[in-house]
Amino acid sequence: MVVVAGCGGTTSAVDPAPAAAPGIDTTAPASPVTASPAPAPVVPGALPAPAPDIAAGRAGAPRPEWLGTRPLPLGPHGFGEVQPTPPELQDRQLVTPDVLAPPVDDRYTSTVAPVPDDVVARSTWDPSCPVALDDLRYLTVSFWGFDGRAHTGELIVHRAVADDVVVVFGRLHEARFPIEEMRVTRADELDAPPTGDGNTTGAFVCRPSRGTTRWSEHAYGQALDINPFHNPYVKGDVVLPELASAYRDRSRVRPGMIVAGDVVTAAFAEVGWGWGGAWRSSRDYMHFSVNGR
Protein backbone atom coordinates (compact mmCIF):
# COMPACT_ATOMS: atom_id res chain seq x y z
CA MET A 1 0.00 0.00 0.00
CA VAL A 2 1.15 3.47 -0.71
CA VAL A 3 -0.38 6.60 0.65
CA VAL A 4 0.29 9.48 -1.65
CA ALA A 5 -0.27 12.54 0.49
CA GLY A 6 -0.04 16.08 -0.63
CA CYS A 7 -1.60 19.45 0.10
CA GLY A 8 -4.63 18.16 1.90
CA GLY A 9 -5.44 15.17 -0.30
CA THR A 10 -4.40 11.54 -0.20
CA THR A 11 -4.42 8.65 -2.61
CA SER A 12 -4.07 5.09 -1.36
CA ALA A 13 -3.03 2.12 -3.47
CA VAL A 14 -2.53 -1.61 -3.07
CA ASP A 15 0.98 -3.07 -2.86
CA PRO A 16 0.80 -6.15 -5.09
CA ALA A 17 3.54 -8.65 -4.26
CA PRO A 18 5.75 -10.24 -6.90
CA ALA A 19 6.03 -14.00 -6.90
CA ALA A 20 8.09 -15.64 -4.17
CA ALA A 21 8.91 -12.38 -2.40
CA PRO A 22 10.79 -13.00 0.84
CA GLY A 23 9.34 -11.96 4.17
CA ILE A 24 10.39 -9.03 6.30
CA ASP A 25 12.86 -9.53 9.10
CA THR A 26 11.84 -7.01 11.72
CA THR A 27 14.35 -8.37 14.22
CA ALA A 28 17.39 -7.00 12.42
CA PRO A 29 19.95 -5.26 14.63
CA ALA A 30 19.57 -1.55 15.19
CA SER A 31 21.47 0.99 13.17
CA PRO A 32 23.70 3.39 15.10
CA VAL A 33 22.00 6.62 16.16
CA THR A 34 23.78 9.84 15.32
CA ALA A 35 23.91 12.65 17.81
CA SER A 36 23.23 15.45 15.33
CA PRO A 37 20.32 17.65 16.39
CA ALA A 38 17.17 17.86 14.26
CA PRO A 39 16.75 21.00 12.15
CA ALA A 40 15.13 24.02 13.76
CA PRO A 41 11.62 25.11 12.71
CA VAL A 42 11.29 26.99 9.47
CA VAL A 43 11.94 30.71 9.75
CA PRO A 44 9.94 32.64 7.13
CA GLY A 45 12.20 34.41 4.67
CA ALA A 46 15.27 32.39 5.71
CA LEU A 47 15.70 30.49 2.43
CA PRO A 48 19.28 30.31 1.15
CA ALA A 49 20.34 31.71 -2.19
CA PRO A 50 19.11 29.58 -5.12
CA ALA A 51 21.31 26.66 -6.12
CA PRO A 52 22.09 26.07 -9.81
CA ASP A 53 18.86 25.26 -11.62
CA ILE A 54 18.32 21.51 -11.98
CA ALA A 55 14.89 21.50 -13.58
CA ALA A 56 15.48 21.80 -17.34
CA GLY A 57 15.90 25.56 -17.30
CA ARG A 58 13.07 26.21 -14.85
CA ALA A 59 13.33 27.58 -11.33
CA GLY A 60 10.21 25.83 -10.04
CA ALA A 61 6.65 26.71 -11.02
CA PRO A 62 4.25 28.22 -8.44
CA ARG A 63 2.03 25.66 -6.73
CA PRO A 64 -1.53 25.85 -8.16
CA GLU A 65 -3.95 27.25 -5.57
CA TRP A 66 -6.35 24.37 -6.19
CA LEU A 67 -3.76 21.67 -5.43
CA GLY A 68 -5.18 19.21 -2.92
CA THR A 69 -8.57 20.92 -2.70
CA ARG A 70 -10.62 19.08 -5.34
CA PRO A 71 -11.92 15.70 -4.08
CA LEU A 72 -12.50 13.20 -6.88
CA PRO A 73 -15.61 11.06 -7.27
CA LEU A 74 -14.90 7.43 -6.45
CA GLY A 75 -14.35 5.07 -9.37
CA PRO A 76 -15.31 1.40 -9.75
CA HIS A 77 -12.11 0.20 -8.06
CA GLY A 78 -12.78 2.19 -4.88
CA PHE A 79 -10.10 4.76 -5.65
CA GLY A 80 -10.70 8.20 -7.09
CA GLU A 81 -11.88 8.51 -10.66
CA VAL A 82 -8.94 8.66 -13.06
CA GLN A 83 -9.03 11.98 -14.89
CA PRO A 84 -6.79 13.71 -17.47
CA THR A 85 -3.68 15.37 -16.08
CA PRO A 86 -4.17 19.16 -15.75
CA PRO A 87 -1.91 21.10 -18.16
CA GLU A 88 0.13 22.65 -15.35
CA LEU A 89 1.01 19.17 -14.01
CA GLN A 90 1.93 17.46 -17.29
CA ASP A 91 5.57 18.44 -16.73
CA ARG A 92 5.34 18.90 -12.98
CA GLN A 93 8.17 21.01 -11.58
CA LEU A 94 6.67 22.86 -8.63
CA VAL A 95 8.27 24.87 -5.84
CA THR A 96 8.91 22.82 -2.68
CA PRO A 97 6.91 23.66 0.46
CA ASP A 98 9.34 23.62 3.39
CA VAL A 99 8.40 21.54 6.43
CA LEU A 100 11.79 21.91 8.14
CA ALA A 101 14.43 24.61 7.92
CA PRO A 102 16.52 24.32 4.74
CA PRO A 103 20.19 23.32 5.13
CA VAL A 104 22.65 26.14 5.66
CA ASP A 105 24.62 25.27 2.52
CA ASP A 106 24.62 22.90 -0.45
CA ARG A 107 26.36 20.03 1.32
CA TYR A 108 24.41 16.84 2.04
CA THR A 109 23.36 16.60 5.68
CA SER A 110 21.41 13.96 7.58
CA THR A 111 20.39 12.96 11.09
CA VAL A 112 19.13 9.68 12.59
CA ALA A 113 17.39 9.62 15.98
CA PRO A 114 14.53 7.98 17.90
CA VAL A 115 11.19 9.35 16.76
CA PRO A 116 10.45 12.49 18.81
CA ASP A 117 7.16 12.62 20.71
CA ASP A 118 5.83 15.53 18.67
CA VAL A 119 6.53 13.65 15.43
CA VAL A 120 4.85 10.50 16.79
CA ALA A 121 1.80 12.61 17.64
CA ARG A 122 1.38 13.82 14.05
CA SER A 123 2.29 10.49 12.42
CA THR A 124 0.17 7.42 11.69
CA TRP A 125 1.83 5.28 14.39
CA ASP A 126 -0.23 3.83 17.23
CA PRO A 127 0.18 0.72 19.42
CA SER A 128 -1.78 -1.43 16.97
CA CYS A 129 0.88 -1.00 14.27
CA PRO A 130 2.98 -4.06 13.36
CA VAL A 131 6.23 -2.38 14.40
CA ALA A 132 7.18 -1.12 17.85
CA LEU A 133 7.93 2.57 18.20
CA ASP A 134 11.37 1.73 19.58
CA ASP A 135 12.15 0.00 16.28
CA LEU A 136 11.52 3.13 14.24
CA ARG A 137 13.88 6.02 13.56
CA TYR A 138 13.31 9.62 12.56
CA LEU A 139 15.53 10.73 9.69
CA THR A 140 16.20 14.16 8.26
CA VAL A 141 17.98 14.37 4.92
CA SER A 142 18.72 17.23 2.56
CA PHE A 143 17.45 17.07 -1.02
CA TRP A 144 17.17 19.22 -4.13
CA GLY A 145 13.79 20.61 -5.14
CA PHE A 146 12.55 21.40 -8.61
CA ASP A 147 13.07 25.03 -7.61
CA GLY A 148 16.84 24.52 -7.69
CA ARG A 149 17.15 24.95 -3.92
CA ALA A 150 18.35 22.62 -1.18
CA HIS A 151 15.65 21.53 1.29
CA THR A 152 15.40 19.36 4.40
CA GLY A 153 13.04 16.39 4.35
CA GLU A 154 11.86 14.05 7.10
CA LEU A 155 11.19 10.31 7.08
CA ILE A 156 10.28 7.59 9.57
CA VAL A 157 11.89 4.22 8.79
CA HIS A 158 12.74 0.97 10.54
CA ARG A 159 15.94 1.23 12.56
CA ALA A 160 17.47 -1.67 10.59
CA VAL A 161 17.40 0.33 7.35
CA ALA A 162 18.05 3.86 8.62
CA ASP A 163 21.69 4.01 7.60
CA ASP A 164 20.95 2.55 4.16
CA VAL A 165 18.26 5.17 3.55
CA VAL A 166 20.68 7.94 4.51
CA VAL A 167 23.18 6.57 1.97
CA VAL A 168 20.53 6.39 -0.77
CA PHE A 169 19.44 9.98 -0.34
CA GLY A 170 23.08 11.03 -0.25
CA ARG A 171 23.42 9.54 -3.72
CA LEU A 172 20.31 11.34 -4.95
CA HIS A 173 21.55 14.60 -3.47
CA GLU A 174 24.90 14.21 -5.17
CA ALA A 175 23.14 13.62 -8.50
CA ARG A 176 20.76 16.54 -7.84
CA PHE A 177 17.78 14.31 -8.49
CA PRO A 178 14.79 16.61 -7.87
CA ILE A 179 12.17 15.78 -5.21
CA GLU A 180 9.10 17.94 -4.72
CA GLU A 181 8.27 17.29 -1.08
CA MET A 182 9.40 14.94 1.69
CA ARG A 183 7.52 14.67 4.98
CA VAL A 184 5.81 12.35 7.46
CA THR A 185 2.27 11.28 6.57
CA ARG A 186 -0.33 12.50 9.07
CA ALA A 187 -3.06 10.27 10.50
CA ASP A 188 -5.82 12.53 9.21
CA GLU A 189 -4.59 12.00 5.64
CA LEU A 190 -5.35 8.27 5.68
CA ASP A 191 -9.10 8.71 5.26
CA ALA A 192 -9.12 12.02 3.42
CA PRO A 193 -11.03 12.10 0.09
CA PRO A 194 -8.64 11.44 -2.83
CA THR A 195 -7.61 14.48 -4.86
CA GLY A 196 -5.28 12.57 -7.17
CA ASP A 197 -2.55 15.22 -7.14
CA GLY A 198 -0.37 14.30 -4.16
CA ASN A 199 3.39 14.09 -4.61
CA THR A 200 4.89 13.52 -1.18
CA THR A 201 8.00 11.39 -0.88
CA GLY A 202 7.62 9.32 2.28
CA ALA A 203 8.22 6.04 4.08
CA PHE A 204 6.32 4.85 7.18
CA VAL A 205 2.52 4.72 6.94
CA CYS A 206 0.65 2.43 9.32
CA ARG A 207 -2.21 0.78 7.49
CA PRO A 208 -2.89 -2.49 5.66
CA SER A 209 -3.01 -2.82 1.91
CA ARG A 210 -6.50 -2.09 0.63
CA GLY A 211 -8.78 -5.08 0.27
CA THR A 212 -6.49 -7.37 2.29
CA THR A 213 -5.57 -8.12 5.87
CA ARG A 214 -1.86 -7.90 5.02
CA TRP A 215 0.06 -4.94 6.36
CA SER A 216 1.71 -2.73 3.79
CA GLU A 217 5.51 -2.76 3.70
CA HIS A 218 5.26 0.93 4.63
CA ALA A 219 3.67 -0.14 7.94
CA TYR A 220 7.00 -1.73 8.90
CA GLY A 221 9.03 1.33 7.90
CA GLN A 222 10.79 -0.71 5.23
CA ALA A 223 9.43 0.90 2.07
CA LEU A 224 9.73 4.30 0.39
CA ASP A 225 7.73 6.14 -2.27
CA ILE A 226 9.55 8.82 -4.29
CA ASN A 227 7.78 11.55 -6.29
CA PRO A 228 4.51 9.57 -6.58
CA PHE A 229 2.99 11.87 -9.19
CA HIS A 230 5.99 11.55 -11.48
CA ASN A 231 6.13 7.81 -10.79
CA PRO A 232 2.57 6.51 -10.45
CA TYR A 233 1.18 3.10 -9.67
CA VAL A 234 -0.34 1.66 -12.85
CA LYS A 235 -2.42 -1.48 -13.32
CA GLY A 236 -4.91 -1.77 -16.17
CA ASP A 237 -7.03 1.37 -16.12
CA VAL A 238 -6.02 2.24 -12.55
CA VAL A 239 -3.57 5.12 -12.14
CA LEU A 240 -2.55 6.40 -8.69
CA PRO A 241 -2.37 9.32 -8.13
CA GLU A 242 -5.46 9.59 -10.27
CA LEU A 243 -4.42 12.76 -12.12
CA ALA A 244 -0.99 11.39 -13.09
CA SER A 245 -1.94 9.74 -16.40
CA ALA A 246 0.52 12.01 -18.24
CA TYR A 247 3.27 9.99 -16.56
CA ARG A 248 2.09 6.60 -17.80
CA ASP A 249 4.35 7.07 -20.82
CA ARG A 250 7.75 6.18 -19.36
CA SER A 251 9.55 6.80 -22.65
CA ARG A 252 9.06 10.55 -22.32
CA VAL A 253 11.47 11.12 -19.44
CA ARG A 254 10.95 14.33 -17.49
CA PRO A 255 12.66 15.63 -14.32
CA GLY A 256 11.62 13.67 -11.22
CA MET A 257 10.85 10.43 -13.07
CA ILE A 258 12.46 7.12 -12.12
CA VAL A 259 13.52 4.79 -14.93
CA ALA A 260 15.42 1.52 -15.05
CA GLY A 261 19.17 1.96 -14.66
CA ASP A 262 19.03 5.54 -13.42
CA VAL A 263 20.63 6.95 -10.27
CA VAL A 264 17.57 6.18 -8.14
CA THR A 265 17.20 2.51 -9.06
CA ALA A 266 20.98 2.08 -8.85
CA ALA A 267 21.17 3.64 -5.38
CA PHE A 268 18.44 1.38 -4.00
CA ALA A 269 19.89 -1.69 -5.73
CA GLU A 270 23.20 -1.03 -3.99
CA VAL A 271 21.53 -1.41 -0.59
CA GLY A 272 19.53 -4.44 -1.74
CA TRP A 273 16.07 -2.91 -2.11
CA GLY A 274 13.59 -3.94 -4.83
CA TRP A 275 11.71 -1.59 -7.18
CA GLY A 276 7.99 -1.67 -7.91
CA GLY A 277 8.69 -0.47 -11.43
CA ALA A 278 10.01 -3.96 -12.22
CA TRP A 279 6.86 -5.82 -11.14
CA ARG A 280 5.12 -7.97 -13.77
CA SER A 281 1.35 -7.64 -13.27
CA SER A 282 1.48 -3.98 -12.30
CA ARG A 283 3.98 -1.15 -12.13
CA ASP A 284 4.56 0.91 -8.99
CA TYR A 285 7.23 3.28 -10.26
CA MET A 286 7.41 5.29 -7.02
CA HIS A 287 7.91 2.29 -4.73
CA PHE A 288 11.07 0.75 -3.25
CA SER A 289 11.15 -1.81 -0.43
CA VAL A 290 13.49 -4.10 1.46
CA ASN A 291 11.86 -7.32 0.24
CA GLY A 292 10.68 -6.09 -3.17
CA ARG A 293 6.98 -6.05 -2.25
Buried (B, 14 or more C-beta within 10 A) or exposed (E): BBBBBBBBBBBBBBBBBBEEBEEBEBEBEEBEBBEEEBBEEBEEEEBEEEBEBBBEEBBBBEBBEEBBEBBBEEBEBEBBBBBEBBEBBBBBBBBBBBBBBBBEEBEBBBBBBBBEEEBBEEBBBEEEBBBEBEBBBBBBBBBBBBBBBBBBBBBBBBBBBBBBBBEBBBBBBEBBBBBBBBBBBBBEBBEBBBBBBBBBBBBBBBBBBBEEEBBBBBBBBBBBBBBBBBBBBBBEEBBBBBBBBBBEEBEEEBBBBBEEEEBBBEBBBEBEBBBBBEBEEBBBBBBBBBBBB
